[in-house]
Amino acid sequence: MTSTDLPPVCRDIVDVVDDAPGPVQAKQVVPRIGLPPRTSKIETTRSKMKRLVERGWLDEDAPGLFAPSARGAPAGPAR
């Protein structure tokens, strides 16, 4: 499974995290996916990133720091 199997906004998040030189915070991802850097957008993005961690797309190295999954893309459905 590749990030193209994800909904567009989740695919954008995974792509930004994959391209980052190290772990990133939601507030760093928000402007890179074309959203205004408002608290509501940051919190919504953080929530999506946590769900991507639960589903195996991302890892959370420390609270609020997200990195590409060390396991690679999950094999199951992206939902």
N, C-alpha and C positions, 0 to 999 in steps of 0.2 A: 504494500500500500504506500502511496506517495502523498505528499501534501496536496496534490491536485484532487484527491478524493475528499478533501475537507470543504466546508462552506467557505466562500470567498474571504470573509474577515478572519476566520481561523487560519486559513492558508496564508494570508498576509502576515499574521502574527508569527506563525512557525517560520516563514521565510526570513523575517526580520531577525528572529532569534538565531536562526541558522547562520546568517551572515555576520552576526556580531562577533567581535574579537573575544568576548568573554560573556559572563552572565549579565543579564540586563534586567532593569526594573520596568514595570508597566509604564511609568511616566516617560521612559526613554522610547518605548515602542509606539505610544500613541501618535506623536507627530509623524513618525515614519510610515504609519498606515493611513495617513491623511486625515486624522481627526484633530479637532482643536484641543489644546492642552488644558482642558477643564477637569475639575475634580470628578465630575460624573463620568466622563469618558475614561479617565484613568481607572476608576473603580470598576467600571464595566469591563474594561480590557483585562484588569487583574483577575476578575472573576472568570473570564474566558481562559486566561492563561492557567489558572488553577484547574479548570476542567480539562485542559489539554494535558496537564500533569497527570491527573487521574486516569486519563485514557492512554497514557504512554507516549504522547507526542513530544512532551517537554519534561525536563527535570527541574525541580526547585532545589538548588544547591543550598541555599540558606533562605530564611523567610523573606519573600519578596524578590529574590534573585533567581531568574529563570535562565536555563541553558538548554541546548538541544538534548534530546534524550540519548543517553549512553546506549540504550537498547536498540536504537534505530526506530523506524516507523513501525507502529503496531500492525499486526496482521489482520485484526478484526475490523468490523465496520467502524466508521468515524463518529457515529452517533452516540 
